[in-house]
């Protein structure tokens, strides 16, 4: 909440349990309006309630499509209960192999996007690796 206050208002003031600051200016402002998405990454039991209360997305790490599906079901129920559109909460899965079948499994499980990791070895090798990944995933 404190960050949203800083991002959204010309003059910001916040008095909360963990953060407390008088009227201040925060510049430059983010390009995204009203503010950048707040994305939480955790598998803790309370993370879904926090996402629905304050966030715009979930970015779990080291999960299976089945875990993503369970998370999507919980998030959808909680957002509906809170009066939010379930589509307003996005799921991004990181460190996914460049495998079309695996990516499709995450998509069917409810992930909105996946991030495929590139092993950095230098510009030329990285570009070759990206080309191979594109062939595996897109073609």
N, C-alpha and C positions, 0 to 999 in steps of 0.2 A: 504494500500500500504506500509506503514511503517513496519508493521509486516512481510509482505512478504519479504521485503528487508532484515530484520534481520534473517528470517528463511532460506533464500536461498543463502546468500553470506557470505563468510568467514569474509570479512570486509564490513561493511554496513555504508551507509551515506544516509541521507534523509533530504530534505528541502521542506516542504509542508506548506499548510495554517495553519494546526493545530499542526503539529509536525515538529520539526527541530532539527536534531542532527548531529554532525560531525562524522567522521569515527570512528566506534566502533566495538568491537567484541561481539558476542552474542553466548554463549555456555551453555548447549549442544544444538545441532541442533535437530529439530524434526525428528523422525524416518520416517515419511511419506514424500515422495518426489513427487513434488518439495517442498511441504509444506502441513500442515494439511488443510483440507477443511475449507473454510470460510463460515459459516452458519449464516444467519441473521434471526432474529425472530421479526416480527412486522406485523401490519395490516395497517400501514401508507400508504398513497397513493403512496409515492415515493419509497417504499421498493423494489418493483419489478425491477425498473431501477437500484437501487443500487446493487441488487443481480446479475443482468446480467453484470454490469460493474465490480464488485469486487469479487463476491461470487461464491459459488458452491452449495448453497442450501438455502431453506426456511424452518423455523421451527415455524409455526404458533401455537398459544396457544388459547384454547377455541374456536375452529372452528367446523363448521359442514362439512359434506362431500360436500355439495353444495358450501360452501365458498372455500374449497380446489379445487374443480373443476374450479371455476372462476379464482382462482389464477394460476392454471396450464395452463389454456387457455392464460392468460395474459403473463405468463412467457415464454410459447412456442413461442408466437408471437414476444416478445421482443428479445428472443435469436436468432430466425431466422433473424430478422432485423439486429442484431448485428453481424451476421455471425458465431454464435455459434450453436453447436448441442443442441437442447432442452433436450436431455438425459443427458447433462452435469450438469443440475440443478436438484438436488434431493429435494423432499419434505418429511419431517419427521413430523408426527403429534404426539404430546405428550398427556399424560393423557387420553388415550383411554380406555374405559372399556374392560374387558376380555370377549368380546362377538364376536363370529365368524362373525355374520351378520354385525355388526358395522364395524369390521375390513375390511371385504370385501367391504363395501360401501366406505370406505376411499380409498381402493386400486382401485376401479373402478373410483373414482373421480380423481385419479392421484397421490396419495401418494405413495412414494417408500417404506416407512416403517412407522410403528406406534410403539409407546412406551407405554406399559401398566404399570401403576403405581402399586407398591406393598405398602400396608400399613405396615410399619415396626413395628413389635411387638416382635422381638427377633428371633434368628436364627431358632429355631425349628418351630415356627409358620410361619415364612416367607417361609421356605422350603415347608411346607404344603400348604400354599397359592399359591406358584408357581406351585406346582403339580396340584392343583385344576384348576388353570388358564390354564395350558397346556392341561388338559383333555377337558376343555371347548372350547379351541381355535384350538387345533391341531387334536383332534380325531373326 
